[in-house]
Structure formats: C-alpha cells, structure tokens
Amino acid sequence: MIRRVFWIALGAAVGVLVVRKAGQVAQQYTPQGIAGNLGGGLASLGEGFREFADAVRESASEREEVLRAAVTGDLDGRRVAELLENPASEVDERD
C-alpha cells in the first residue's frame, strides 16, 4: 500500500514538473515571448556596436594625432617611425 502511494506521489510530482516546463517552453514560442527574447538580444547587440564605434573613434583620433605631429614636423624621424609601429605610446610634443 505504501509503495503505491509513493509511486503515485512521485508520478504526480514529475507530472507537475513536466507541465510547468512545457508551459515555459510554450511561452517562449508565443509572439510575446519571441518579442521579449528578440528585444533583449537586439539591445545588447546595439550596445556592442556602440562600444565598438567608440573604440574605433578613439583609435582614429590617436592615429590622427600621431600623423598630424609627423606632418607638421613636431617629431623627429625616429620618433615618427616608433609611433607608426606602436601607436599606443604617447606623443611627445615640442613647443
């Protein structure tokens, strides 16, 4: 008798878990669920593009600074070559 009650309780518990999980999966495939998933993904993708664009602008600005210093003659030849090879190093400006 107790074995039957145990198996009935176990079956009911598993049944409840399966129904809840199936409901969650079904919710993901409704129009509202798809829109929610897509909206969150697009927001993070847009943020990634903004960060990338900021990094590109910053790098371009640094590179422009180095090239402008080289063209105007504010740097000697060795320093220009060094900056062209390693643009992350600082620019020495002569007054």
RAPENOR-V905096 format. One record per pair of residues at least 4 apart in sequence whose C-alpha atoms are under 7 Angstrom apart, sorted by the first residue. I is the first residue (numbers start at 1). J is the second residue. D is the distance in whole Angstrom. If there is no record, write none. Layout:
BEGIN
<<I;J;D> <I;J;D>>
END
This chain:
BEGIN
<<1;5;6> <2;6;6> <3;7;6> <4;8;6> <5;9;6> <6;10;6> <7;11;6> <8;12;6> <9;13;6> <10;14;6> <11;15;6> <12;16;6> <13;17;6> <14;18;6> <15;19;6> <16;20;6> <17;21;6> <18;22;6> <19;23;6> <20;24;6> <21;25;6> <22;26;6> <23;27;6> <24;28;6> <25;29;7> <26;30;7> <27;33;6> <28;33;4> <28;34;6> <29;33;6> <29;34;6> <30;34;6> <31;35;6> <32;36;6> <33;37;6> <34;38;6> <35;39;6> <36;40;6> <37;41;6> <38;42;6> <39;43;6> <40;44;6> <41;45;6> <42;46;6> <43;47;6> <44;48;6> <45;49;6> <46;50;6> <47;51;6> <48;52;6> <49;53;6> <50;54;6> <51;55;6> <52;56;6> <53;57;6> <54;58;6> <55;59;6> <56;60;6> <57;61;6> <58;62;6> <59;63;6> <60;64;6> <61;65;6> <62;66;6> <63;67;6> <63;87;7> <64;68;6> <65;69;6> <66;70;6> <66;83;7> <66;91;7> <67;71;6> <68;72;6> <69;73;6> <69;74;5> <69;75;6> <70;74;6> <70;75;6> <70;80;6> <74;93;6> <74;94;6> <75;79;6> <75;80;6> <76;80;6> <77;81;6> <78;82;6> <79;83;6> <80;84;6> <81;85;6> <82;86;6> <83;87;5> <83;89;7>>
END
